[in-house]
Amino acid sequence: MLTFPNEWRFEAPGDPLPSIVINQFDDFISKVASQGDRWNVIEFFKARFAGAAGLPSHTSSSLSWAEGDLASLMHEAAENAPLFINAFCKACAELREQEPNWGFPTIERLNRVLSEAETGYTIQPPNLVFAGMQVPIIKPERQPSLDEQAQQLIQQSLDQSEQLLREGRGRQAVSEILWLLETVSTAFRGLDAGSGTIGEKYFNRIVGELRRQHRGQILEQVLGWMTTLHGFLSSPTGGGVRHGADIANAAEMPRGDAELYCNLIRSYLGYLMAEHERISRAQFP
């Protein structure tokens, strides 16, 4: 059984599950049922979806009626996405105990169906999470000093990071957005930041030069925080997202940690882009 807030049983976030999800889950059930007594397996799933829909379940008079009744119950249960998803996963887990040699859809396959239909839900055993409940994503505003190609690259990277977060791939989501931070910092090359032109090529050196040229200013402090976060995430014994995780401790990054890192980096991106615009305007009024 999946874990999720009890209030979702009465009012779930997001919309009811669309038909494409119901049909794909129904197809999964059909493939599971093909490994044994089809009628019995259909009745097994019927009982679980009836419970999710808050309806009684009775044995159907034939296999064809059972399949039709299952489809109806699945549509009823789909009005509450968490109960629907939980009913399916619970049924699979119980059947797996009875038939350990049978095949069942993987969590990754189920999450792909949920993601492609943009349901907002992700299965992260033992939890069911909803993307809409995470901390709001901070997106930097468009800055006219960056050309169209750079803007497209930034948006694509932000979108990719968001998608990875929704899929429960936190480490990759952070890696994508950290790479973007390093890339955006290169926009400062060639700019006169106040005490000379930025001539460095790499993130740490660009940031170091910017800090030296803005001592005692808020920019110096923000760049210090940024460097600390970058260093931690880059370390194999820290976040391990740039130079590889410690092989002895390479578990997936917890969702809450990934969301925190992504939103911190997004806020730094917005600040960097605003500073780039300010410095550009001062140099080329």
Buried (B, 14 or more C-beta within 10 A) or exposed (E): EBEBEEEBBEEBBBEBBEEEBBEBBBEBBBEBBEBBEBBEBBBBBBBBBBBBBEEEBEEBEEBEEBBEBBBBBBBBBBBBBBBBBBBBBBBBEEBBEEBEEBEBBEBEEBBBBBBEBEBBBBBBEEEBBBBEEBEEBBBBEEBEBBEEEBBEBBEEBBEBBBBBBBBBBBBBBBBBBBBBBBBBBBBBBEBBBEEEEBEBEEBBEBBBBBBEBBEEEEBBEBBEEBBEBBEBBBBBEBBBBBEEBEEEEEEEBEBEEBBEBBBBBBBBBBBBBEBBBEBBEEBEE
